[in-house]
Amino acid sequence: MSDDPIELSDPDVVVDAATGKLSYRGEPYSGAVTQTRADGTWHEYWSYDEGDRDGDWTGRYPDGTMRYNGEFYRNRPVGTWQEWYPDGSRRLEDVYDIEGMLLTHSAWNPAGEVIEFEDERTRKGISPDAVPADDPALRWDDGEGRMYYRAEPFTGQQFRRPAPSSPITDLAGYTDGPTRGWFLDGTPRYTGDYADRHEVGRWCEWFPTGNRKEETVFARDGALLTQTEWDEAGTVTARYGENQD
């Protein structure tokens, strides 16, 4: 690892635009990279390990006020990233997990008012009053085919996590509304809608690669109209109904 920072403007510095990896004199670089002003003060300080963005990243305004600060781990942003206005008031805060998945995003205007907020629930279209699937007040009645919540028929949203610290992977609406599923990395796994307690419209399912796996179309009364299935290579393996390309 280099003890002395190198300048980003050094002609021996090469940054791969696709991967973000940095090499110096033809080798993956470990150490600090700076961008320095004419007066000798730096306004960017970035850390690398074997070419990967790894460690503290900081930027400052000309007067030395912090402009942004965050941390990378193996090319992924992790932990809390923050940005500030020139007067030192907060501008943005993004929180990532160890895998680099964005957990929450907040932004403020110069007056200190929140102008943006997003977390996993808002990103996935989950209502603020949605109920976790392991809530003991939820009860499914097999005889009626109905979900109850606190002894009343449940008409809200239920979400599920495979483990307490895991991302949300499933969303169901009772008795009408969307049903959604995601892989652990947040990519869509399936999507569809219910109305009058049966499937309606277009239901889709995907492989982890993002390739489509199944598409089913239902009439407004729940009747199955068409269904198509694909393998992971994108070849149609099954087909039901007409007008399937």
C-alpha positions as CSV (number, residue, x, y, z in Angstrom):
1,M,0.0,0.0,0.0
2,S,1.3,3.5,-0.9
3,D,2.2,5.7,2.1
4,D,1.9,8.9,0.1
5,P,-1.3,9.9,-1.8
6,I,-1.2,10.1,-5.5
7,E,-3.0,12.8,-7.6
8,L,-6.0,11.8,-9.7
9,S,-4.6,14.1,-12.4
10,D,-1.4,12.0,-12.6
11,P,-1.2,10.7,-16.2
12,D,-0.3,7.2,-14.8
13,V,-3.7,7.0,-13.0
14,V,-6.3,5.1,-15.0
15,V,-9.9,4.6,-13.7
16,D,-12.1,2.0,-15.4
17,A,-15.4,3.8,-16.1
18,A,-17.3,0.5,-16.0
19,T,-16.0,-1.0,-12.8
20,G,-14.6,2.1,-10.9
21,K,-11.3,0.2,-10.4
22,L,-8.2,2.3,-10.4
23,S,-4.7,1.3,-11.6
24,Y,-1.5,3.2,-11.2
25,R,1.4,2.6,-13.6
26,G,-0.4,-0.4,-14.9
27,E,-1.0,-2.1,-11.6
28,P,-4.1,-2.2,-9.3
29,Y,-3.6,0.6,-6.8
30,S,-3.8,0.5,-3.0
31,G,-3.6,3.8,-1.1
32,A,-5.1,7.3,-1.1
33,V,-5.9,9.4,-4.1
34,T,-6.4,13.1,-3.8
35,Q,-7.3,16.1,-5.9
36,T,-5.4,19.2,-4.8
37,R,-6.0,22.9,-5.3
38,A,-3.4,25.4,-6.3
39,D,-2.9,26.4,-2.7
40,G,-1.9,22.8,-1.8
41,T,-5.1,21.9,0.1
42,W,-7.0,18.9,-1.2
43,H,-10.7,18.9,-2.0
44,E,-11.1,15.2,-2.6
45,Y,-9.6,12.3,-0.7
46,W,-10.4,8.8,-1.9
47,S,-9.2,5.4,-0.6
48,Y,-8.4,2.3,-2.7
49,D,-7.4,-1.3,-2.0
50,E,-6.1,-3.5,-4.9
51,G,-7.8,-1.1,-7.3
52,D,-11.2,-1.3,-5.5
53,R,-12.8,1.8,-3.9
54,D,-12.3,0.8,-0.3
55,G,-12.3,3.0,2.8
56,D,-13.0,6.6,3.5
57,W,-14.1,9.0,0.8
58,T,-14.3,12.7,1.6
59,G,-14.7,16.0,-0.3
60,R,-14.4,19.6,1.0
61,Y,-15.4,23.1,-0.1
62,P,-12.6,25.6,-0.7
63,D,-12.9,27.0,2.9
64,G,-12.4,23.5,4.3
65,T,-16.1,22.8,5.1
66,M,-17.0,19.2,4.6
67,R,-18.9,18.6,1.3
68,Y,-19.4,14.9,1.5
69,N,-18.2,11.8,3.4
70,G,-18.8,8.1,3.2
71,E,-17.1,4.7,3.0
72,F,-16.7,2.1,0.4
73,Y,-16.1,-1.6,0.9
74,R,-14.9,-3.6,-2.1
75,N,-16.4,-1.1,-4.5
76,R,-19.7,-0.9,-2.7
77,P,-20.9,2.0,-0.7
78,V,-21.6,1.0,2.9
79,G,-22.8,2.6,6.1
80,T,-23.9,6.3,6.1
81,W,-23.1,8.6,3.3
82,Q,-23.7,12.3,3.9
83,E,-23.6,15.6,1.9
84,W,-23.7,19.2,3.2
85,Y,-24.4,22.6,1.8
86,P,-21.5,25.2,1.8
87,D,-22.9,26.7,5.1
88,G,-22.5,23.3,6.8
89,S,-26.3,22.4,6.8
90,R,-27.1,18.8,5.8
91,R,-28.1,18.2,2.2
92,L,-28.3,14.4,1.8
93,E,-28.0,11.2,3.8
94,D,-28.0,7.7,2.3
95,V,-27.7,4.6,4.5
96,Y,-26.4,1.3,2.9
97,D,-26.1,-2.2,4.3
98,I,-22.8,-4.2,4.0
99,E,-23.9,-5.5,0.6
100,G,-24.2,-2.0,-0.8
101,M,-28.0,-2.0,-0.9
102,L,-29.6,1.4,-0.2
103,L,-31.7,1.2,2.9
104,T,-32.8,4.8,3.3
105,H,-32.4,8.0,1.4
106,S,-33.1,11.5,2.8
107,A,-32.6,14.9,1.3
108,W,-33.1,18.5,2.6
109,N,-33.4,21.9,1.0
110,P,-31.2,24.8,2.1
111,A,-33.9,25.8,4.6
112,G,-33.6,22.4,6.4
113,E,-36.9,21.0,5.1
114,V,-37.1,17.4,4.1
115,I,-37.7,17.3,0.3
116,E,-37.1,13.6,-0.3
117,F,-37.4,10.4,1.8
118,E,-37.2,6.8,0.7
119,D,-36.8,3.6,2.5
120,E,-37.4,0.0,1.6
121,R,-41.1,0.2,2.1
122,T,-41.6,3.3,0.0
123,R,-39.3,1.9,-2.7
124,K,-41.4,-1.3,-2.9
125,G,-44.8,0.3,-2.7
126,I,-45.6,-1.0,0.8
127,S,-48.0,1.1,2.8
128,P,-47.0,2.6,6.2
129,D,-49.6,0.6,8.0
130,A,-48.7,-2.8,6.4
131,V,-48.5,-5.6,8.9
132,P,-45.5,-8.1,9.1
133,A,-46.5,-11.7,8.4
134,D,-45.3,-12.9,11.8
135,D,-47.6,-10.5,13.7
136,P,-49.4,-12.8,16.2
137,A,-52.6,-10.8,15.6
138,L,-52.9,-12.1,12.1
139,R,-54.8,-15.4,11.6
140,W,-55.8,-17.3,8.5
141,D,-59.1,-19.1,8.6
142,D,-59.0,-22.1,6.3
143,G,-62.7,-22.7,6.4
144,E,-63.5,-19.1,5.2
145,G,-60.4,-18.7,3.1
146,R,-59.9,-15.3,4.8
147,M,-57.3,-13.5,6.8
148,Y,-58.2,-11.9,10.1
149,Y,-56.4,-9.2,12.0
150,R,-57.3,-8.6,15.7
151,A,-60.4,-10.7,15.1
152,E,-61.6,-8.5,12.2
153,P,-61.4,-9.4,8.5
154,F,-58.1,-8.1,7.2
155,T,-58.1,-5.7,4.2
156,G,-54.6,-4.2,4.4
157,Q,-51.2,-5.3,3.2
158,Q,-49.0,-8.0,4.7
159,F,-45.3,-8.2,4.1
160,R,-42.8,-11.0,4.8
161,R,-39.0,-11.2,5.6
162,P,-37.2,-14.5,5.5
163,A,-35.3,-13.5,8.6
164,P,-35.6,-10.5,11.0
165,S,-32.7,-8.6,9.5
166,S,-33.4,-9.6,5.9
167,P,-34.9,-7.4,3.2
168,I,-38.7,-7.7,2.5
169,T,-39.2,-10.4,-0.1
170,D,-43.0,-10.7,-0.3
171,L,-46.1,-8.4,-0.2
172,A,-49.7,-9.5,-0.3
173,G,-52.9,-7.4,-0.3
174,Y,-56.1,-8.5,1.4
175,T,-58.6,-8.8,-0.1
176,D,-57.8,-6.6,-3.2
177,G,-54.6,-5.0,-4.3
178,P,-51.1,-5.9,-5.4
179,T,-49.0,-9.0,-4.6
180,R,-45.3,-8.6,-5.1
181,G,-42.1,-10.6,-4.6
182,W,-38.4,-9.7,-4.6
183,F,-35.2,-11.6,-4.5
184,L,-32.9,-10.7,-1.6
185,D,-31.0,-8.2,-3.8
186,G,-34.2,-6.3,-4.4
187,T,-34.8,-7.4,-8.0
188,P,-38.4,-8.4,-8.9
189,R,-39.4,-12.0,-8.5
190,Y,-43.1,-11.9,-9.2
191,T,-45.9,-9.3,-9.5
192,G,-49.7,-9.4,-9.9
193,D,-53.0,-8.0,-8.6
194,Y,-56.1,-9.3,-6.9
195,A,-59.7,-7.9,-7.2
196,D,-62.7,-9.4,-5.5
197,R,-60.4,-12.0,-4.0
198,H,-59.1,-13.5,-7.3
199,E,-56.3,-12.9,-9.7
200,V,-56.9,-10.2,-12.4
201,G,-54.8,-8.7,-15.2
202,R,-51.2,-9.6,-16.0
203,W,-49.1,-11.7,-13.5
204,C,-45.4,-12.0,-14.2
205,E,-42.5,-14.0,-12.7
206,W,-38.8,-13.7,-13.3
207,F,-35.6,-15.6,-12.9
208,P,-32.9,-14.1,-10.6
209,T,-31.1,-13.0,-13.8
210,G,-34.0,-10.7,-14.6
211,N,-35.2,-12.9,-17.5
212,R,-38.9,-13.6,-17.6
213,K,-40.0,-17.0,-16.3
214,E,-43.8,-16.9,-16.6
215,E,-46.5,-14.6,-17.7
216,T,-50.2,-15.2,-17.0
217,V,-53.2,-13.1,-18.0
218,F,-56.5,-13.3,-16.2
219,A,-59.9,-11.8,-17.1
220,R,-61.7,-9.4,-14.7
221,D,-63.7,-12.4,-13.3
222,G,-60.5,-14.3,-12.6
223,A,-60.7,-16.6,-15.7
224,L,-57.4,-17.7,-17.1
225,L,-56.9,-16.3,-20.6
226,T,-53.3,-16.9,-21.5
227,Q,-50.1,-18.4,-20.0
228,T,-46.5,-18.6,-21.2
229,E,-43.5,-20.1,-19.6
230,W,-39.8,-19.7,-20.5
231,D,-36.6,-21.4,-19.5
232,E,-33.6,-19.5,-18.3
233,A,-32.2,-19.2,-21.8
234,G,-35.4,-17.4,-22.9
235,T,-36.9,-20.3,-24.8
236,V,-40.7,-20.8,-24.6
237,T,-41.4,-24.1,-22.8
238,A,-45.2,-24.0,-22.4
239,R,-48.0,-22.0,-23.8
240,Y,-51.7,-21.8,-23.1
241,G,-54.3,-19.7,-24.8
242,E,-54.2,-17.6,-28.0
243,N,-52.2,-14.6,-29.3
244,Q,-49.0,-15.8,-27.6
245,D,-45.9,-14.6,-29.5
